[in-house]
Amino acid sequence: MSTLAERLAAAAVGTRWADIPAEVVAKAKLCTLDQLGVVLAAWPEASTQALWAHVQEMGVGEPQATVIGSGRRASVAHATLLNAAMGHSLELEDHHSHSRSLNHPGVCSIPPALAMGEWRRAAGRDVLRAIVLGYEVGSRLSRAIPYPGFFNFERGFHETSVLGPFSAATVTAALDGLDAGRLAHAFGLAGSLAAGSTEFKANGAFSKRLQVGAAAERGVLAARLAARGFTGPLTVFEGKHGFFNAYALEGNYDLGPVLARWGIDWELPHIQFKPFGCAGVLHSAVTAASLAYERCRPAPEAIAGVTVHTSRKLIEEYAEPLAARRRPRHSVEAQFSLPYSVAVMLVTGRALVEEFTPRWFEDPAVLGVAAKVDVAVDPEIDRDWPKKDPTRLTLRLVDGRVVEVRTEQAKGEAAMPVTEAEVLEKFRRLVEPALGREAAQRAVDLVLRLETLADLSDLMALFRGAAR
């Protein structure tokens, strides 16, 4: 009897371009555009510059693929590492709906697809097919865990990092033309290379960014080695010492959904875009803060107090200890702080990139409001979180008024989607400072007709020319 790795590989390899619905292709193009913008905007980050300096010192390798923002090409492995790490640095890349998982399959699918595609001079539609398959495999493996957030919160493994190698291996195999047998071995190798911890929250460390970049790079490695006959365990998923028994423990997973309704129930329609530059699980609270801001536009000094009613787990992970969470010291701490993220939205009405830099997390007005943000467990919300993700926010004003806001989900979820127009606006805001308006529009035009391009050379030249 064949293993799950063999059956999953056969399903991926057997999925042709003609099998992919037009709406899935359209979503993949929007995800690609969104990812390109997020990656370029992260080029100035200190973590990016440290990683790029390291790569240059060790040797960038053959000039095969663009390191976005650098003005240079590097090896496919190094370009994937850098671009995926940047893609995860601003907490702005797309992710699986929290009703299904907390995985971000795109950041380990799109960077390797662009790097491999540029190197192989692959046609645009082949790159898109690879991206769709990367999302499909990564998202379906996430769904083997019935409780969203289990990896991140109960086991301490960063879901995107430990599942990312499987997406990246799928993408690489698709663009290298691997058969199902070789891809199954690549899955086995990816399982051996999977790693990533959520301990970064203890001190706002950059490790979260690195482990996602490494996950994408390791997936490329797994597939490239499998192409050369390097073998991996074919029982990587269901084996006694396989991925799920080791990472999730027996009894906490169900492999049935991984292949259920393959080619019918596609995963990309369940991918949501992020309008705010903070942890995705904070988006419901920030959405509530945004609604309160729009309702009364309070001056910071007019705010007497704020209470965010949410789940116990969210409070434990993102609001405790409360005094420290109210005063983030680094950008990562700001991105993962419930009281700060709510406060900066109430003060500025925005929460994209700049709002998670010292310009704002050292601002007295923002810190003053953050000091007034309290949290409370709502038993109803706690019961179903994060499959259901409402937030109730109470804003008390100095003049005695009380503003009550409840949102049933975060902005970006299916009932409150980030629209295509909003994705395009986000992209322009992120890239125009580096590319200029004309080149930014050219990038939009190229990505939105990606399936017609003979190769990626014109598109990647735009982002190679964006060196700052």
Secondary structure as GFF3:
##gff-version 3
##sequence-region A 1 468
A	DSSP	alpha_helix	4	13	.	.	.	ID=ss1
A	DSSP	three_ten_helix	17	19	.	.	.	ID=ss2
A	DSSP	alpha_helix	22	41	.	.	.	ID=ss3
A	DSSP	alpha_helix	46	58	.	.	.	ID=ss4
A	DSSP	beta_strand	65	67	.	.	.	ID=ss5
A	DSSP	beta_strand	72	74	.	.	.	ID=ss6
A	DSSP	alpha_helix	76	87	.	.	.	ID=ss7
A	DSSP	beta_strand	95	96	.	.	.	ID=ss8
A	DSSP	three_ten_helix	105	108	.	.	.	ID=ss9
A	DSSP	alpha_helix	110	120	.	.	.	ID=ss10
A	DSSP	alpha_helix	124	142	.	.	.	ID=ss11
A	DSSP	pi_helix	150	155	.	.	.	ID=ss12
A	DSSP	alpha_helix	159	176	.	.	.	ID=ss13
A	DSSP	alpha_helix	180	193	.	.	.	ID=ss14
A	DSSP	three_ten_helix	199	202	.	.	.	ID=ss15
A	DSSP	alpha_helix	207	227	.	.	.	ID=ss16
A	DSSP	alpha_helix	243	247	.	.	.	ID=ss17
A	DSSP	three_ten_helix	256	258	.	.	.	ID=ss18
A	DSSP	three_ten_helix	268	270	.	.	.	ID=ss19
A	DSSP	beta_strand	271	272	.	.	.	ID=ss20
A	DSSP	three_ten_helix	280	282	.	.	.	ID=ss21
A	DSSP	alpha_helix	283	296	.	.	.	ID=ss22
A	DSSP	three_ten_helix	300	302	.	.	.	ID=ss23
A	DSSP	beta_strand	303	310	.	.	.	ID=ss24
A	DSSP	alpha_helix	312	318	.	.	.	ID=ss25
A	DSSP	alpha_helix	322	325	.	.	.	ID=ss26
A	DSSP	alpha_helix	331	335	.	.	.	ID=ss27
A	DSSP	alpha_helix	338	348	.	.	.	ID=ss28
A	DSSP	three_ten_helix	354	356	.	.	.	ID=ss29
A	DSSP	alpha_helix	358	361	.	.	.	ID=ss30
A	DSSP	alpha_helix	364	370	.	.	.	ID=ss31
A	DSSP	beta_strand	373	377	.	.	.	ID=ss32
A	DSSP	alpha_helix	379	384	.	.	.	ID=ss33
A	DSSP	beta_strand	391	397	.	.	.	ID=ss34
A	DSSP	beta_strand	402	407	.	.	.	ID=ss35
A	DSSP	alpha_helix	420	435	.	.	.	ID=ss36
A	DSSP	alpha_helix	437	448	.	.	.	ID=ss37
A	DSSP	three_ten_helix	450	452	.	.	.	ID=ss38
A	DSSP	alpha_helix	457	464	.	.	.	ID=ss39
###
